[in-house]
Amino acid sequence: MKKEKTLYRFLRYNGKQIKAKKEIPFELKLTSRLLLDELCFNWNKKHVEEKIDDTITSGDKQEFARWSEVYKEYIWE
């Protein structure tokens, strides 16, 4: 992989001052991403469990088989 070089030139700026924004730290980005992933996973798992419960109460075996296959992806531990 080629190394990139960055050159900086400092020139006097006579206009209105602007404030630079800080970049969000990697750890904060990673933590927020993991938290969102976990929330989505739990919500989807609960939704599938509700669908399985609905198919059990209605007695539809084909839908139960379909939703149970989907549910296997959430409990593959």
C-alpha positions as CSV (number, residue, x, y, z in Angstrom):
1,M,0.0,0.0,0.0
2,K,1.4,3.4,-1.0
3,K,2.0,5.9,1.7
4,E,0.3,9.1,1.2
5,K,2.0,12.4,1.8
6,T,0.2,15.5,3.0
7,L,1.6,18.9,2.4
8,Y,0.3,21.9,4.3
9,R,0.7,25.5,3.3
10,F,-0.3,28.2,5.8
11,L,-1.6,31.4,4.3
12,R,-2.9,34.4,6.2
13,Y,-6.7,34.5,6.0
14,N,-8.2,38.0,6.1
15,G,-11.9,36.9,6.1
16,K,-14.2,35.9,8.9
17,Q,-12.8,33.3,11.3
18,I,-14.2,29.8,11.1
19,K,-14.0,27.2,13.8
20,A,-12.9,23.7,13.0
21,K,-15.0,20.9,14.2
22,K,-13.5,18.0,16.1
23,E,-13.7,14.6,14.6
24,I,-15.7,12.0,16.6
25,P,-13.3,9.5,18.2
26,F,-13.1,6.0,16.8
27,E,-14.1,4.4,20.1
28,L,-17.3,6.5,20.3
29,K,-18.2,5.6,16.7
30,L,-17.6,1.9,17.4
31,T,-19.6,1.9,20.6
32,S,-22.5,3.7,19.1
33,R,-22.5,1.3,16.1
34,L,-22.4,-1.8,18.4
35,L,-25.2,-0.4,20.5
36,L,-27.4,0.3,17.4
37,D,-26.7,-3.2,16.1
38,E,-27.7,-4.8,19.4
39,L,-30.9,-2.8,19.6
40,C,-31.8,-3.8,16.0
41,F,-31.0,-7.4,16.7
42,N,-33.1,-7.5,19.8
43,W,-36.1,-5.8,18.1
44,N,-35.9,-8.1,15.1
45,K,-35.7,-11.2,17.4
46,K,-38.7,-10.0,19.4
47,H,-40.7,-9.4,16.1
48,V,-39.9,-12.9,14.9
49,E,-40.9,-14.4,18.3
50,E,-44.3,-12.5,18.0
51,K,-44.8,-13.9,14.5
52,I,-44.1,-17.4,15.8
53,D,-46.6,-16.9,18.7
54,D,-49.2,-15.7,16.2
55,T,-48.8,-18.7,13.9
56,I,-49.1,-21.1,16.9
57,T,-52.3,-19.5,18.0
58,S,-53.7,-19.6,14.4
59,G,-52.5,-23.1,13.8
60,D,-50.8,-22.4,10.5
61,K,-48.0,-25.1,10.2
62,Q,-46.4,-23.7,7.0
63,E,-46.0,-20.2,8.4
64,F,-44.7,-21.7,11.7
65,A,-42.1,-23.6,9.8
66,R,-41.1,-20.5,7.8
67,W,-40.8,-18.3,10.9
68,S,-39.0,-21.0,12.9
69,E,-36.3,-21.2,10.1
70,V,-35.9,-17.4,10.4
71,Y,-35.7,-17.7,14.2
72,K,-32.8,-20.2,14.0
73,E,-30.6,-17.4,12.7
74,Y,-31.1,-15.6,16.0
75,I,-30.2,-18.5,18.3
76,W,-27.3,-20.2,16.4
77,E,-25.0,-20.0,19.5
